[in-house]
Amino acid sequence: MDQYFENNRQLWNRRTSLHRDTDFYDLQGFKEGKSALKSIEKEALGNVEGKSLLHLQCHFGLDSLSWERLGARVTAVDFSEEAIKLAQQLRDEQQLQTEFICANVYDLPQHLDRSFDIVFTSYGVICWLPDLKHWGELVARYLKPGGVFYMVEFHPMVMMFDEVNGDLKYSYFHENEPHTQQVEYTYANPQEALDHKEHSWNHSLAETVNALTEQGLIIKELQEYPFSSYNCFSNMELDEDGYYYEKHRKGKMPLMFSIKAQAPSRKV
């Protein structure tokens, strides 16, 4: 498992260097005041003014810093040292205060020992985790009593299909062995060549929900969406509503899902 994580860490270090200057991430727009957050997550969490927020798997921190701009007190974690280095640079340039921690999410208890009003994670995150049971334990550990967990993520059905030809390729259900492939480009800049191995795991919707409820979290909302907030899959087109849809299966399968859950209040 250590080798899988190491390969993925090297991949994300390289991706960070390629992503920082892409239109996909629009770093210049962010520096000029544009939020990196999408309406789905902003509407789901509402007013975050004064709330403590833990962002898991933050990449180079644009969402984290955007939450701070909305008034949250943010701590964010990612396992890529290059991503954290860039995140800290952006934080300092923008005169913000977000705390960035470089760690594998499974190792976070070695670096962080406090709880939060909100735990947040989004878009292309849990596929890099082999064990959602342990992940659910961590989510619950870091929530204050009555605290809120929110995730918005690409739907596991999307992960079943070959990106090149659209054929059904992978299982919907979790398998212990990862999907291993040689990565030749990155979604944010397909013209830039890559040569890295990546290892990922699919997790069914039931597995994800159960990882949270088994820790006592109460599911408040589960949504599935026939669109993507990002143009990061093949055969996508932008619709007039501002979201991306698959050209050949438009509206016929879910491309994203979201979960809002709450930790139980402490008993008196």
BELHU-V80596 format. One record per backbone hydrogen bond with DSSP energy under -0.5 kcal/mol. CO is the residue of the C=O (numbers start at 1). NH is the residue of the N-H. If there is no record, write none. Layout:
[[CO,NH] [CO,NH]]
//
This chain:
[[1,5] [2,6] [3,7] [4,8] [5,9] [6,10] [7,11] [8,12] [9,13] [10,14] [11,15] [12,16] [13,17] [14,18] [15,19] [16,20] [18,21] [19,22] [22,26] [22,27] [26,30] [27,31] [28,32] [29,34] [30,33] [38,42] [39,43] [40,44] [41,45] [42,46] [46,48] [48,51] [51,73] [52,117] [52,118] [53,55] [53,75] [54,56] [54,120] [55,77] [58,61] [61,65] [62,66] [63,67] [64,68] [65,69] [66,70] [67,70] [67,72] [68,71] [71,50] [72,74] [73,53] [74,99] [75,55] [76,101] [77,57] [77,58] [78,103] [79,81] [80,84] [81,85] [82,86] [83,87] [84,88] [85,89] [86,90] [87,91] [88,92] [89,93] [90,94] [91,96] [92,95] [98,100] [99,76] [101,78] [101,103] [104,107] [105,108] [107,110] [108,111] [108,112] [116,144] [117,148] [118,54] [119,150] [120,56] [121,152] [125,128] [126,129] [127,201] [128,130] [131,135] [132,136] [133,137] [134,138] [135,139] [136,140] [137,141] [138,142] [140,143] [142,116] [144,147] [147,263] [148,119] [149,261] [150,121] [151,259] [152,123] [153,257] [155,158] [155,159] [157,160] [158,161] [160,169] [160,170] [162,166] [167,162] [178,180] [179,200] [181,183] [181,198] [183,196] [184,194] [186,189] [189,186] [189,192] [191,193] [192,186] [196,183] [198,181] [200,179] [204,208] [205,209] [206,210] [207,211] [208,212] [209,212] [209,213] [210,214] [212,215] [212,217] [213,216] [217,219] [218,262] [221,260] [223,258] [225,255] [225,256] [226,251] [228,244] [230,232] [235,247] [237,245] [239,242] [243,239] [244,228] [245,237] [249,252] [249,253] [255,155] [256,225] [257,153] [258,223] [259,151] [260,220] [260,221] [261,149] [262,218] [264,146]]
//
